[in-house]
Amino acid sequence: MIEEIIGYLGGIFIMVSFIPQVIKSYKTKSVKDLSIWMIIATLVGTVFWIVYGVLINGKPIIIMNTIFGVIVSYQLFLKIKMSHL
Amino acid sequence: MIEEIIGYLGGIFIMVSFIPQVIKSYKTKSVKDLSIWMIIATLVGTVFWIVYGVLINGKPIIIMNTIFGVIVSYQLFLKIKMSHL
């Protein structure tokens, strides 16, 4: 049990890590130092985790990764949009 | 079994996502658009996953997350070092 909690905690930290990044990108309107491949690879990972959540019928995993996916998608949108300004 | 593979695939994508980011930061010597909190939160997540790997005695998890931890630590080093240039 404790190991599962620690495993999920790791996932949660990695997920929420994008929140300060999105806030910074939104505020500064500058994204040039961000690798688009980092954002895309993270988004692909999130999709895998949503599928994983569906397969094991884990609602919290599906919900959290969907929220995470939206945040990362928004970061990708900011990256693409601001790169063309 | 298939769900475990998909779960790990998600983790692998999220882990390798930092590789293009580190390469970009190293090449451009510019890190100002990166949130230091994104890097720190990711590093904390990695430490949790190493502990998880130790608890379930999962050598591949320990090895992969240690490599990932080194990459993220290097990104943190670049962020701190280049922010003061």
Backbone of each chain as nested JSON, in Angstrom:
{
  "chains": [
    {"id": "A", "residues": [
      {"number": 1, "name": "MET", "atoms": {"N": [0.817, -1.209, 0.0], "CA": [0.0, 0.0, 0.0], "C": [0.861, 1.273, 0.0]}},
      {"number": 2, "name": "ILE", "atoms": {"N": [1.811, 1.324, 0.963], "CA": [2.666, 2.51, 1.06], "C": [3.43, 2.733, -0.249]}},
      {"number": 3, "name": "GLU", "atoms": {"N": [3.84, 1.628, -0.898], "CA": [4.592, 1.786, -2.151], "C": [3.71, 2.362, -3.26]}},
      {"number": 4, "name": "GLU", "atoms": {"N": [2.429, 1.968, -3.261], "CA": [1.52, 2.521, -4.268], "C": [1.341, 4.02, -4.066]}},
      {"number": 5, "name": "ILE", "atoms": {"N": [1.183, 4.406, -2.797], "CA": [1.007, 5.834, -2.483], "C": [2.234, 6.619, -2.949]}},
      {"number": 6, "name": "ILE", "atoms": {"N": [3.424, 6.073, -2.667], "CA": [4.668, 6.754, -3.073], "C": [4.772, 6.81, -4.597]}},
      {"number": 7, "name": "GLY", "atoms": {"N": [4.372, 5.735, -5.267], "CA": [4.384, 5.719, -6.73], "C": [3.463, 6.79, -7.313]}},
      {"number": 8, "name": "TYR", "atoms": {"N": [2.26, 6.886, -6.732], "CA": [1.312, 7.896, -7.209], "C": [1.795, 9.31, -6.888]}},
      {"number": 9, "name": "LEU", "atoms": {"N": [2.414, 9.467, -5.684], "CA": [2.948, 10.781, -5.31], "C": [3.961, 11.261, -6.347]}},
      {"number": 10, "name": "GLY", "atoms": {"N": [4.803, 10.328, -6.81], "CA": [5.782, 10.665, -7.844], "C": [5.088, 11.18, -9.095]}},
      {"number": 11, "name": "GLY", "atoms": {"N": [4.04, 10.466, -9.506], "CA": [3.283, 10.866, -10.688], "C": [2.633, 12.237, -10.508]}},
      {"number": 12, "name": "ILE", "atoms": {"N": [2.103, 12.468, -9.302], "CA": [1.426, 13.741, -9.025], "C": [2.416, 14.909, -9.111]}},
      {"number": 13, "name": "PHE", "atoms": {"N": [3.594, 14.737, -8.504], "CA": [4.594, 15.815, -8.556], "C": [4.978, 16.129, -9.998]}},
      {"number": 14, "name": "ILE", "atoms": {"N": [5.186, 15.071, -10.79], "CA": [5.593, 15.272, -12.175], "C": [4.468, 15.952, -12.964]}},
      {"number": 15, "name": "MET", "atoms": {"N": [3.231, 15.589, -12.649], "CA": [2.084, 16.213, -13.318], "C": [1.965, 17.689, -12.973]}},
      {"number": 16, "name": "VAL", "atoms": {"N": [1.959, 17.989, -11.668], "CA": [1.715, 19.377, -11.269], "C": [2.877, 20.278, -11.675]}},
      {"number": 17, "name": "SER", "atoms": {"N": [4.015, 19.663, -12.02], "CA": [5.182, 20.466, -12.404], "C": [4.87, 21.401, -13.573]}},
      {"number": 18, "name": "PHE", "atoms": {"N": [3.912, 21.019, -14.413], "CA": [3.61, 21.858, -15.576], "C": [2.799, 23.099, -15.206]}},
      {"number": 19, "name": "ILE", "atoms": {"N": [2.186, 23.097, -14.043], "CA": [1.354, 24.248, -13.65], "C": [2.196, 25.533, -13.542]}},
      {"number": 20, "name": "PRO", "atoms": {"N": [3.309, 25.547, -12.756], "CA": [4.103, 26.783, -12.72], "C": [4.68, 27.148, -14.084]}},
      {"number": 21, "name": "GLN", "atoms": {"N": [4.934, 26.131, -14.916], "CA": [5.479, 26.408, -16.256], "C": [4.447, 27.138, -17.126]}},
      {"number": 22, "name": "VAL", "atoms": {"N": [3.206, 26.657, -17.082], "CA": [2.151, 27.299, -17.868], "C": [1.931, 28.728, -17.377]}},
      {"number": 23, "name": "ILE", "atoms": {"N": [1.92, 28.915, -16.052], "CA": [1.717, 30.252, -15.477], "C": [2.835, 31.192, -15.943]}},
      {"number": 24, "name": "LYS", "atoms": {"N": [4.085, 30.69, -15.896], "CA": [5.223, 31.515, -16.316], "C": [5.104, 31.881, -17.805]}},
      {"number": 25, "name": "SER", "atoms": {"N": [4.793, 30.876, -18.637], "CA": [4.677, 31.124, -20.081], "C": [3.571, 32.126, -20.37]}},
      {"number": 26, "name": "TYR", "atoms": {"N": [2.46, 31.986, -19.633], "CA": [1.317, 32.867, -19.845], "C": [1.671, 34.302, -19.459]}},
      {"number": 27, "name": "LYS", "atoms": {"N": [2.356, 34.453, -18.32], "CA": [2.723, 35.787, -17.815], "C": [3.77, 36.472, -18.679]}},
      {"number": 28, "name": "THR", "atoms": {"N": [4.819, 35.717, -19.026], "CA": [5.945, 36.337, -19.735], "C": [5.692, 36.423, -21.237]}},
      {"number": 29, "name": "LYS", "atoms": {"N": [4.725, 35.641, -21.725], "CA": [4.449, 35.556, -23.171], "C": [5.705, 35.154, -23.949]}},
      {"number": 30, "name": "SER", "atoms": {"N": [6.587, 34.455, -23.259], "CA": [7.834, 34.034, -23.908], "C": [8.037, 32.532, -23.704]}},
      {"number": 31, "name": "VAL", "atoms": {"N": [8.232, 31.821, -24.803], "CA": [8.333, 30.357, -24.712], "C": [9.524, 29.819, -25.504]}},
      {"number": 32, "name": "LYS", "atoms": {"N": [10.386, 30.709, -25.965], "CA": [11.409, 30.254, -26.909], "C": [12.402, 29.238, -26.318]}},
      {"number": 33, "name": "ASP", "atoms": {"N": [12.617, 29.284, -24.997], "CA": [13.581, 28.35, -24.398], "C": [12.983, 26.97, -24.144]}},
      {"number": 34, "name": "LEU", "atoms": {"N": [11.671, 26.844, -24.343], "CA": [11.02, 25.545, -24.106], "C": [11.142, 24.671, -25.347]}},
      {"number": 35, "name": "SER", "atoms": {"N": [11.516, 23.421, -25.131], "CA": [11.568, 22.469, -26.244], "C": [10.155, 21.968, -26.541]}},
      {"number": 36, "name": "ILE", "atoms": {"N": [9.741, 22.109, -27.796], "CA": [8.401, 21.62, -28.162], "C": [8.332, 20.098, -28.008]}},
      {"number": 37, "name": "TRP", "atoms": {"N": [9.487, 19.425, -28.168], "CA": [9.505, 17.961, -28.031], "C": [9.295, 17.527, -26.594]}},
      {"number": 38, "name": "MET", "atoms": {"N": [9.742, 18.356, -25.655], "CA": [9.474, 18.05, -24.251], "C": [7.971, 18.063, -24.016]}},
      {"number": 39, "name": "ILE", "atoms": {"N": [7.309, 19.08, -24.536], "CA": [5.862, 19.217, -24.329], "C": [5.116, 18.068, -25.02]}},
      {"number": 40, "name": "ILE", "atoms": {"N": [5.499, 17.766, -26.26], "CA": [4.817, 16.7, -27.016], "C": [5.019, 15.336, -26.349]}},
      {"number": 41, "name": "ALA", "atoms": {"N": [6.256, 15.036, -25.937], "CA": [6.531, 13.74, -25.293], "C": [5.738, 13.612, -23.99]}},
      {"number": 42, "name": "THR", "atoms": {"N": [5.629, 14.719, -23.25], "CA": [4.853, 14.687, -22.009], "C": [3.384, 14.427, -22.307]}},
      {"number": 43, "name": "LEU", "atoms": {"N": [2.883, 15.057, -23.373], "CA": [1.483, 14.868, -23.761], "C": [1.224, 13.411, -24.171]}},
      {"number": 44, "name": "VAL", "atoms": {"N": [2.139, 12.83, -24.922], "CA": [1.998, 11.421, -25.32], "C": [1.975, 10.534, -24.068]}},
      {"number": 45, "name": "GLY", "atoms": {"N": [2.884, 10.825, -23.125], "CA": [2.913, 10.065, -21.866], "C": [1.583, 10.155, -21.134]}},
      {"number": 46, "name": "THR", "atoms": {"N": [1.0, 11.336, -21.13], "CA": [-0.293, 11.552, -20.462], "C": [-1.394, 10.72, -21.107]}},
      {"number": 47, "name": "VAL", "atoms": {"N": [-1.373, 10.665, -22.445], "CA": [-2.386, 9.865, -23.16], "C": [-2.238, 8.385, -22.769]}},
      {"number": 48, "name": "PHE", "atoms": {"N": [-0.982, 7.906, -22.7], "CA": [-0.76, 6.52, -22.256], "C": [-1.342, 6.304, -20.858]}},
      {"number": 49, "name": "TRP", "atoms": {"N": [-1.161, 7.275, -19.966], "CA": [-1.657, 7.132, -18.596], "C": [-3.181, 7.168, -18.527]}},
      {"number": 50, "name": "ILE", "atoms": {"N": [-3.796, 7.915, -19.442], "CA": [-5.262, 7.91, -19.486], "C": [-5.741, 6.523, -19.921]}},
      {"number": 51, "name": "VAL", "atoms": {"N": [-5.087, 5.971, -20.951], "CA": [-5.441, 4.62, -21.424], "C": [-5.229, 3.605, -20.292]}},
      {"number": 52, "name": "TYR", "atoms": {"N": [-4.109, 3.757, -19.585], "CA": [-3.817, 2.891, -18.429], "C": [-4.944, 2.985, -17.397]}},
      {"number": 53, "name": "GLY", "atoms": {"N": [-5.361, 4.211, -17.103], "CA": [-6.451, 4.441, -16.15], "C": [-7.739, 3.76, -16.582]}},
      {"number": 54, "name": "VAL", "atoms": {"N": [-8.023, 3.837, -17.895], "CA": [-9.24, 3.197, -18.427], "C": [-9.125, 1.679, -18.282]}},
      {"number": 55, "name": "LEU", "atoms": {"N": [-7.944, 1.133, -18.63], "CA": [-7.739, -0.327, -18.599], "C": [-7.867, -0.898, -17.185]}},
      {"number": 56, "name": "ILE", "atoms": {"N": [-7.319, -0.183, -16.183], "CA": [-7.42, -0.714, -14.813], "C": [-8.656, -0.155, -14.103]}},
      {"number": 57, "name": "ASN", "atoms": {"N": [-9.468, 0.624, -14.857], "CA": [-10.687, 1.21, -14.309], "C": [-10.383, 2.089, -13.088]}},
      {"number": 58, "name": "GLY", "atoms": {"N": [-9.337, 2.878, -13.216], "CA": [-8.934, 3.752, -12.107], "C": [-9.374, 5.183, -12.362]}},
      {"number": 59, "name": "LYS", "atoms": {"N": [-10.544, 5.505, -11.802], "CA": [-11.118, 6.841, -12.028], "C": [-10.176, 7.981, -11.653]}},
      {"number": 60, "name": "PRO", "atoms": {"N": [-9.514, 7.933, -10.464], "CA": [-8.643, 9.065, -10.102], "C": [-7.52, 9.267, -11.125]}},
      {"number": 61, "name": "ILE", "atoms": {"N": [-6.999, 8.158, -11.657], "CA": [-5.916, 8.244, -12.653], "C": [-6.443, 8.896, -13.933]}},
      {"number": 62, "name": "ILE", "atoms": {"N": [-7.648, 8.488, -14.346], "CA": [-8.235, 9.064, -15.566], "C": [-8.469, 10.564, -15.371]}},
      {"number": 63, "name": "ILE", "atoms": {"N": [-9.082, 10.917, -14.245], "CA": [-9.424, 12.329, -13.986], "C": [-8.146, 13.182, -13.906]}},
      {"number": 64, "name": "MET", "atoms": {"N": [-7.181, 12.721, -13.106], "CA": [-5.952, 13.501, -12.926], "C": [-5.193, 13.678, -14.23]}},
      {"number": 65, "name": "ASN", "atoms": {"N": [-5.104, 12.601, -14.997], "CA": [-4.347, 12.694, -16.245], "C": [-5.069, 13.493, -17.308]}},
      {"number": 66, "name": "THR", "atoms": {"N": [-6.393, 13.508, -17.225], "CA": [-7.146, 14.349, -18.163], "C": [-6.876, 15.813, -17.845]}},
      {"number": 67, "name": "ILE", "atoms": {"N": [-6.91, 16.157, -16.543], "CA": [-6.604, 17.535, -16.129], "C": [-5.17, 17.888, -16.569]}},
      {"number": 68, "name": "PHE", "atoms": {"N": [-4.244, 16.986, -16.284], "CA": [-2.841, 17.174, -16.653], "C": [-2.713, 17.349, -18.167]}},
      {"number": 69, "name": "GLY", "atoms": {"N": [-3.46, 16.512, -18.91], "CA": [-3.413, 16.584, -20.371], "C": [-3.884, 17.939, -20.886]}},
      {"number": 70, "name": "VAL", "atoms": {"N": [-4.917, 18.487, -20.229], "CA": [-5.427, 19.805, -20.63], "C": [-4.354, 20.869, -20.381]}},
      {"number": 71, "name": "ILE", "atoms": {"N": [-3.695, 20.788, -19.215], "CA": [-2.642, 21.762, -18.872], "C": [-1.496, 21.687, -19.886]}},
      {"number": 72, "name": "VAL", "atoms": {"N": [-1.062, 20.472, -20.182], "CA": [0.056, 20.298, -21.12], "C": [-0.35, 20.732, -22.533]}},
      {"number": 73, "name": "SER", "atoms": {"N": [-1.613, 20.443, -22.909], "CA": [-2.106, 20.876, -24.228], "C": [-2.1, 22.392, -24.329]}},
      {"number": 74, "name": "TYR", "atoms": {"N": [-2.471, 23.041, -23.219], "CA": [-2.487, 24.505, -23.212], "C": [-1.057, 25.046, -23.339]}},
      {"number": 75, "name": "GLN", "atoms": {"N": [-0.114, 24.352, -22.688], "CA": [1.301, 24.75, -22.822], "C": [1.751, 24.61, -24.286]}},
      {"number": 76, "name": "LEU", "atoms": {"N": [1.313, 23.525, -24.917], "CA": [1.657, 23.301, -26.325], "C": [1.052, 24.404, -27.201]}},
      {"number": 77, "name": "PHE", "atoms": {"N": [-0.192, 24.767, -26.903], "CA": [-0.873, 25.851, -27.623], "C": [-0.094, 27.157, -27.47]}},
      {"number": 78, "name": "LEU", "atoms": {"N": [0.318, 27.469, -26.228], "CA": [1.095, 28.698, -25.972], "C": [2.408, 28.666, -26.74]}},
      {"number": 79, "name": "LYS", "atoms": {"N": [3.062, 27.504, -26.722], "CA": [4.354, 27.361, -27.403], "C": [4.198, 27.635, -28.901]}},
      {"number": 80, "name": "ILE", "atoms": {"N": [3.187, 27.004, -29.516], "CA": [2.992, 27.155, -30.963], "C": [2.557, 28.579, -31.293]}},
      {"number": 81, "name": "LYS", "atoms": {"N": [1.605, 29.104, -30.52], "CA": [1.066, 30.434, -30.788], "C": [2.159, 31.503, -30.633]}},
      {"number": 82, "name": "MET", "atoms": {"N": [2.883, 31.438, -29.513], "CA": [3.857, 32.493, -29.218], "C": [5.12, 32.378, -30.069]}},
      {"number": 83, "name": "SER", "atoms": {"N": [5.372, 31.19, -30.577], "CA": [6.536, 31.019, -31.447], "C": [6.349, 31.755, -32.761]}},
      {"number": 84, "name": "HIS", "atoms": {"N": [5.092, 32.043, -33.091], "CA": [4.813, 32.691, -34.367], "C": [4.558, 34.188, -34.219]}},
      {"number": 85, "name": "LEU", "atoms": {"N": [4.71, 34.696, -33.003], "CA": [4.493, 36.139, -32.813], "C": [5.756, 36.906, -33.206]}}
    ]},
    {"id": "B", "residues": [
      {"number": 1, "name": "MET", "atoms": {"N": [-1.327, -7.429, -17.79], "CA": [0.025, -7.251, -18.322], "C": [0.12, -6.077, -19.297]}},
      {"number": 2, "name": "ILE", "atoms": {"N": [-0.81, -6.07, -20.272], "CA": [-0.804, -4.993, -21.267], "C": [-0.977, -3.629, -20.581]}},
      {"number": 3, "name": "GLU", "atoms": {"N": [-1.797, -3.585, -19.514], "CA": [-2.011, -2.3, -18.833], "C": [-0.736, -1.839, -18.13]}},
      {"number": 4, "name": "GLU", "atoms": {"N": [0.026, -2.79, -17.597], "CA": [1.287, -2.407, -16.944], "C": [2.261, -1.826, -17.964]}},
      {"number": 5, "name": "ILE", "atoms": {"N": [2.318, -2.473, -19.136], "CA": [3.224, -1.993, -20.189], "C": [2.824, -0.567, -20.598]}},
      {"number": 6, "name": "ILE", "atoms": {"N": [1.516, -0.345, -20.759], "CA": [1.043, 0.989, -21.15], "C": [1.336, 2.009, -20.052]}},
      {"number": 7, "name": "GLY", "atoms": {"N": [1.162, 1.597, -18.798], "CA": [1.475, 2.479, -17.678], "C": [2.951, 2.878, -17.678]}},
      {"number": 8, "name": "TYR", "atoms": {"N": [3.822, 1.88, -17.885], "CA": [5.257, 2.165, -17.921], "C": [5.626, 3.007, -19.136]}},
      {"number": 9, "name": "LEU", "atoms": {"N": [4.975, 2.729, -20.282], "CA": [5.231, 3.522, -21.491], "C": [4.957, 5.01, -21.226]}},
      {"number": 10, "name": "GLY", "atoms": {"N": [3.855, 5.271, -20.522], "CA": [3.529, 6.651, -20.161], "C": [4.653, 7.283, -19.367]}},
      {"number": 11, "name": "GLY", "atoms": {"N": [5.139, 6.532, -18.362], "CA": [6.241, 7.029, -17.532], "C": [7.5, 7.274, -18.35]}},
      {"number": 12, "name": "ILE", "atoms": {"N": [7.772, 6.363, -19.289], "CA": [8.987, 6.488, -20.116], "C": [8.917, 7.742, -20.983]}},
      {"number": 13, "name": "PHE", "atoms": {"N": [7.763, 7.983, -21.617], "CA": [7.623, 9.182, -22.457], "C": [7.837, 10.448, -21.634]}},
      {"number": 14, "name": "ILE", "atoms": {"N": [7.24, 10.481, -20.447], "CA": [7.358, 11.67, -19.603], "C": [8.813, 11.848, -19.16]}},
      {"number": 15, "name": "MET", "atoms": {"N": [9.478, 10.738, -18.913], "CA": [10.891, 10.806, -18.52], "C": [11.777, 11.32, -19.647]}},
      {"number": 16, "name": "VAL", "atoms": {"N": [11.658, 10.705, -20.819], "CA": [12.568, 11.073, -21.912], "C": [12.286, 12.489, -22.408]}},
      {"number": 17, "name": "SER", "atoms": {"N": [11.11, 13.034, -22.035], "CA": [10.753, 14.385, -22.5], "C": [11.812, 15.411, -22.117]}},
      {"number": 18, "name": "PHE", "atoms": {"N": [12.522, 15.151, -21.015], "CA": [13.515, 16.132, -20.578], "C": [14.786, 16.108, -21.418]}},
      {"number": 19, "name": "ILE", "atoms": {"N": [15.001, 15.039, -22.163], "CA": [16.229, 14.942, -22.964], "C": [16.3, 16.056, -24.021]}},
      {"number": 20, "name": "PRO", "atoms": {"N": [15.257, 16.234, -24.889], "CA": [15.345, 17.348, -25.852], "C": [15.427, 18.715, -25.165]}},
      {"number": 21, "name": "GLN", "atoms": {"N": [14.819, 18.813, -23.977], "CA": [14.861, 20.091, -23.264], "C": [16.293, 20.416, -22.811]}},
      {"number": 22, "name": "VAL", "atoms": {"N": [16.961, 19.413, -22.258], "CA": [18.343, 19.621, -21.798], "C": [19.237, 19.961, -22.989]}},
      {"number": 23, "name": "ILE", "atoms": {"N": [19.037, 19.26, -24.111], "CA": [19.848, 19.517, -25.309], "C": [19.634, 20.958, -25.777]}},
      {"number": 24, "name": "LYS", "atoms": {"N": [18.355, 21.379, -25.799], "CA": [18.044, 22.74, -26.236], "C": [18.692, 23.775, -25.307]}},
      {"number": 25, "name": "SER", "atoms": {"N": [18.541, 23.567, -24.007], "CA": [19.108, 24.506, -23.029], "C": [20.625, 24.573, -23.164]}},
      {"number": 26, "name": "TYR", "atoms": {"N": [21.235, 23.41, -23.373], "CA": [22.693, 23.343, -23.486], "C": [23.169, 24.094, -24.736]}},
      {"number": 27, "name": "LYS", "atoms": {"N": [22.44, 23.881, -25.847], "CA": [22.835, 24.497, -27.123], "C": [22.611, 26.006, -27.121]}},
      {"number": 28, "name": "THR", "atoms": {"N": [21.434, 26.418, -26.645], "CA": [21.086, 27.842, -26.738], "C": [21.674, 28.651, -25.591]}},
      {"number": 29, "name": "LYS", "atoms": {"N": [22.09, 27.967, -24.523], "CA": [22.578, 28.636, -23.306], "C": [21.548, 29.617, -22.763]}},
      {"number": 30, "name": "SER", "atoms": {"N": [20.282, 29.358, -23.074], "CA": [19.231, 30.243, -22.61], "C": [18.15, 29.426, -21.905]}},
      {"number": 31, "name": "VAL", "atoms": {"N": [17.83, 29.813, -20.681], "CA": [16.878, 29.032, -19.88], "C": [15.816, 29.91, -19.223]}},
      {"number": 32, "name": "LYS", "atoms": {"N": [15.762, 31.171, -19.63], "CA": [14.916, 32.093, -18.862], "C": [13.422, 31.765, -18.925]}},
      {"number": 33, "name": "ASP", "atoms": {"N": [12.967, 31.112, -20.004], "CA": [11.537, 30.797, -20.116], "C": [11.141, 29.546, -19.336]}},
      {"number": 34, "name": "LEU", "atoms": {"N": [12.148, 28.836, -18.804], "CA": [11.842, 27.625, -18.039], "C": [11.525, 27.988, -16.592]}},
      {"number": 35, "name": "SER", "atoms": {"N": [10.459, 27.384, -16.062], "CA": [10.124, 27.582, -14.66], "C": [10.993, 26.672, -13.804]}},
      {"number": 36, "name": "ILE", "atoms": {"N": [11.693, 27.27, -12.836], "CA": [12.544, 26.451, -11.956], "C": [11.677, 25.495, -11.138]}},
      {"number": 37, "name": "TRP", "atoms": {"N": [10.415, 25.894, -10.879], "CA": [9.524, 25.031, -10.086], "C": [9.098, 23.798, -10.865]}},
      {"number": 38, "name": "MET", "atoms": {"N": [9.017, 23.941, -12.197], "CA": [8.723, 22.764, -13.014], "C": [9.845, 21.747, -12.846]}},
      {"number": 39, "name": "ILE", "atoms": {"N": [11.077, 22.239, -12.923], "CA": [12.229, 21.343, -12.828], "C": [12.31, 20.703, -11.436]}},
      {"number": 40, "name": "ILE", "atoms": {"N": [12.121, 21.52, -10.397], "CA": [12.21, 21.003, -9.019], "C": [11.105, 19.98, -8.745]}},
      {"number": 41, "name": "ALA", "atoms": {"N": [9.863, 20.291, -9.162], "CA": [8.749, 19.355, -8.927], "C": [8.996, 18.031, -9.651]}},
      {"number": 42, "name": "THR", "atoms": {"N": [9.551, 18.113, -10.866], "CA": [9.848, 16.893, -11.615], "C": [10.917, 16.075, -10.893]}},
      {"number": 43, "name": "LEU", "atoms": {"N": [11.916, 16.777, -10.347], "CA": [12.993, 16.093, -9.621], "C": [12.448, 15.4, -8.372]}},
      {"number": 44, "name": "VAL", "atoms": {"N": [11.552, 16.069, -7.655], "CA": [10.935, 15.474, -6.46], "C": [10.148, 14.221, -6.871]}},
      {"number": 45, "name": "GLY", "atoms": {"N": [9.393, 14.325, -7.975], "CA": [8.645, 13.17, -8.484], "C": [9.561, 11.996, -8.789]}},
      {"number": 46, "name": "THR", "atoms": {"N": [10.709, 12.305, -9.376], "CA": [11.685, 11.264, -9.716], "C": [12.207, 10.559, -8.463]}},
      {"number": 47, "name": "VAL", "atoms": {"N": [12.47, 11.356, -7.421], "CA": [12.959, 10.77, -6.161], "C": [11.899, 9.818, -5.594]}},
      {"number": 48, "name": "PHE", "atoms": {"N": [10.617, 10.239, -5.651], "CA": [9.538, 9.351, -5.185], "C": [9.539, 8.043, -5.989]}},
      {"number": 49, "name": "TRP", "atoms": {"N": [9.751, 8.147, -7.305], "CA": [9.734, 6.943, -8.137], "C": [10.93, 6.036, -7.863]}},
      {"number": 50, "name": "ILE", "atoms": {"N": [12.067, 6.637, -7.478], "CA": [13.224, 5.806, -7.11], "C": [12.896, 5.044, -5.822]}},
      {"number": 51, "name": "VAL", "atoms": {"N": [12.286, 5.755, -4.855], "CA": [11.891, 5.109, -3.591], "C": [10.875, 3.992, -3.885]}},
      {"number": 52, "name": "TYR", "atoms": {"N": [9.917, 4.298, -4.782], "CA": [8.925, 3.292, -5.188], "C": [9.622, 2.067, -5.778]}},
      {"number": 53, "name": "GLY", "atoms": {"N": [10.587, 2.308, -6.644], "CA": [11.35, 1.216, -7.265], "C": [12.06, 0.364, -6.221]}},
      {"number": 54, "name": "VAL", "atoms": {"N": [12.628, 1.026, -5.214], "CA": [13.339, 0.3, -4.145], "C": [12.331, -0.543, -3.349]}},
      {"number": 55, "name": "LEU", "atoms": {"N": [11.164, 0.053, -3.03], "CA": [10.157, -0.635, -2.21], "C": [9.594, -1.878, -2.902]}},
      {"number": 56, "name": "ILE", "atoms": {"N": [9.364, -1.781, -4.226], "CA": [8.808, -2.953, -4.924], "C": [9.93, -3.808, -5.52]}},
      {"number": 57, "name": "ASN", "atoms": {"N": [11.185, -3.406, -5.234], "CA": [12.35, -4.131, -5.726], "C": [12.348, -4.211, -7.265]}},
      {"number": 58, "name": "GLY", "atoms": {"N": [12.025, -3.086, -7.891], "CA": [11.954, -3.047, -9.361], "C": [13.197, -2.389, -9.94]}},
      {"number": 59, "name": "LYS", "atoms": {"N": [14.18, -3.216, -10.274], "CA": [15.459, -2.698, -10.78], "C": [15.296, -1.77, -11.983]}},
      {"number": 60, "name": "PRO", "atoms": {"N": [14.473, -2.124, -13.012], "CA": [14.364, -1.216, -14.177], "C": [13.848, 0.165, -13.767]}},
      {"number": 61, "name": "ILE", "atoms": {"N": [12.908, 0.194, -12.81], "CA": [12.346, 1.475, -12.35], "C": [13.431, 2.292, -11.658]}},
      {"number": 62, "name": "ILE", "atoms": {"N": [14.225, 1.625, -10.823], "CA": [15.299, 2.326, -10.106], "C": [16.309, 2.887, -11.108]}},
      {"number": 63, "name": "ILE", "atoms": {"N": [16.729, 2.036, -12.051], "CA": [17.759, 2.445, -13.021], "C": [17.249, 3.598, -13.893]}},
      {"number": 64, "name": "MET", "atoms": {"N": [16.033, 3.435, -14.456], "CA": [15.502, 4.468, -15.347], "C": [15.309, 5.792, -14.638]}},
      {"number": 65, "name": "ASN", "atoms": {"N": [14.776, 5.731, -13.416], "CA": [14.522, 6.975, -12.695], "C": [15.803, 7.625, -12.21]}},
      {"number": 66, "name": "THR", "atoms": {"N": [16.828, 6.806, -11.972], "CA": [18.115, 7.39, -11.586], "C": [18.697, 8.145, -12.781]}},
      {"number": 67, "name": "ILE", "atoms": {"N": [18.623, 7.543, -13.967], "CA": [19.097, 8.215, -15.188], "C": [18.288, 9.501, -15.399]}},
      {"number": 68, "name": "PHE", "atoms": {"N": [16.963, 9.375, -15.275], "CA": [16.069, 10.518, -15.435], "C": [16.408, 11.609, -14.41]}},
      {"number": 69, "name": "GLY", "atoms": {"N": [16.675, 11.163, -13.175], "CA": [17.022, 12.109, -12.115], "C": [18.288, 12.88, -12.436]}},
      {"number": 70, "name": "VAL", "atoms": {"N": [19.27, 12.19, -13.034], "CA": [20.534, 12.842, -13.407], "C": [20.259, 13.894, -14.493]}},
      {"number": 71, "name": "ILE", "atoms": {"N": [19.433, 13.528, -15.489], "CA": [19.104, 14.459, -16.58], "C": [18.395, 15.705, -16.021]}},
      {"number": 72, "name": "VAL", "atoms": {"N": [17.407, 15.477, -15.163], "CA": [16.648, 16.603, -14.601], "C": [17.551, 17.454, -13.696]}},
      {"number": 73, "name": "SER", "atoms": {"N": [18.446, 16.794, -12.944], "CA": [19.384, 17.538, -12.091], "C": [20.293, 18.418, -12.942]}},
      {"number": 74, "name": "TYR", "atoms": {"N": [20.702, 17.891, -14.089], "CA": [21.565, 18.663, -14.987], "C": [20.797, 19.868, -15.538]}},
      {"number": 75, "name": "GLN", "atoms": {"N": [19.498, 19.653, -15.842], "CA": [18.658, 20.765, -16.295], "C": [18.557, 21.836, -15.205]}},
      {"number": 76, "name": "LEU", "atoms": {"N": [18.421, 21.379, -13.965], "CA": [18.343, 22.312, -12.829], "C": [19.659, 23.084, -12.696]}},
      {"number": 77, "name": "PHE", "atoms": {"N": [20.769, 22.377, -12.86], "CA": [22.095, 22.998, -12.814], "C": [22.215, 24.067, -13.913]}},
      {"number": 78, "name": "LEU", "atoms": {"N": [21.791, 23.716, -15.137], "CA": [21.843, 24.673, -16.254], "C": [20.971, 25.899, -15.947]}},
      {"number": 79, "name": "LYS", "atoms": {"N": [19.785, 25.644, -15.408], "CA": [18.852, 26.726, -15.092], "C": [19.487, 27.699, -14.085]}},
      {"number": 80, "name": "ILE", "atoms": {"N": [20.04, 27.135, -13.012], "CA": [20.617, 27.978, -11.955], "C": [21.861, 28.694, -12.468]}},
      {"number": 81, "name": "LYS", "atoms": {"N": [22.728, 27.955, -13.155], "CA": [23.985, 28.525, -13.635], "C": [23.728, 29.638, -14.663]}},
      {"number": 82, "name": "MET", "atoms": {"N": [22.865, 29.346, -15.647], "CA": [22.665, 30.301, -16.74], "C": [21.805, 31.492, -16.315]}},
      {"number": 83, "name": "SER", "atoms": {"N": [21.03, 31.315, -15.253], "CA": [20.215, 32.422, -14.776], "C": [21.093, 33.513, -14.175]}},
      {"number": 84, "name": "HIS", "atoms": {"N": [22.302, 33.152, -13.804], "CA": [23.198, 34.115, -13.166], "C": [24.23, 34.68, -14.121]}},
      {"number": 85, "name": "LEU", "atoms": {"N": [24.113, 34.307, -15.388], "CA": [25.082, 34.835, -16.367], "C": [24.664, 36.227, -16.845]}}
    ]}
  ]
}
